[in-house]
Amino acid sequence: MASLEFASLVGLRAAVTGSSSGIGRAIAVELARAGAEVIVHGRTESPAVIQTVELIRQHGRQASLLTANFEREDDLARFANETWSAGEGLDILVNNAGVDLLTSPAAKWNYSDKLAKLWAIDVRGTVELSKSLGARMKAAGHGVLLNIGWDQADRGMEGDSGELFAAAKNAIMGFTRSLSVSLAPEVRVNCIAPGWIRTAWGEQAGDVWQQRVLRETPLGRWGMPEDIARLARFLVSPDAGYITGQVICANGGAVR
């Protein structure tokens, strides 16, 4: 079990959206390991999101589950209200929820439908939850928001998926920088821009992609969800108290 001395979150309440698997699950579990009480989120009460709750409880931390479909404005509002009212406010919000356009049935949608879904969940969801809960944190005098971008969003990647993710994640990254100014000094706002992370798509990617990842990553390996989770733990902790308005790449040194 990780030490609670560095980047300790003991006594803090955190919510992690999109935490049924991958990066979201890893962040939720890591925040619990650091001592936080964690609100886990999934679109539905699926076996995967229930497993995330169980993993957190195995670390002796409190975990609760809230379901919400972020395509619906009333669900966004309800999620914000319930996360805030479930305890004495909220100390940390991690906006990780996003559309899986690579391994889910959405991979077969047309370009326009993919764009609409990304804009509704990745972008609008991040913006509206950040605005709603960020304002409450500012009024309370403290809080941390952490968003998830993409390291290739501002340098480009070929193909439909590259274009779509760049549009959505650049919006989130730019929003992060501006919101950090709006909410300072009470609330810190940062963004992690992951590189090649071995989530569901990475596990099944063909040899061409496996070789491309190794070629483009100076550290010579895929990133793991836990790599992002450990950075998230630091950024939302008091030990990162002088860091705000930053988009931090976690990509093994890739610079192309």
Secondary structure as UniProt FT lines:
FT   TURN            6..7
FT   TURN            10..11
FT   STRAND          13..16
FT   HELIX           22..33
FT   TURN            34..35
FT   STRAND          37..42
FT   HELIX           47..58
FT   TURN            59..60
FT   STRAND          63..67
FT   TURN            70..71
FT   HELIX           73..85
FT   TURN            86..88
FT   STRAND          92..95
FT   HELIX           105..108
FT   HELIX           111..118
FT   HELIX           119..124
FT   HELIX           125..140
FT   STRAND          143..148
FT   TURN            151..155
FT   HELIX           160..183
FT   TURN            184..186
FT   STRAND          187..194
FT   HELIX           200..204
FT   HELIX           207..216
FT   TURN            218..219
FT   HELIX           225..236
FT   HELIX           238..240
FT   TURN            241..242
FT   STRAND          247..250
FT   TURN            252..253
//
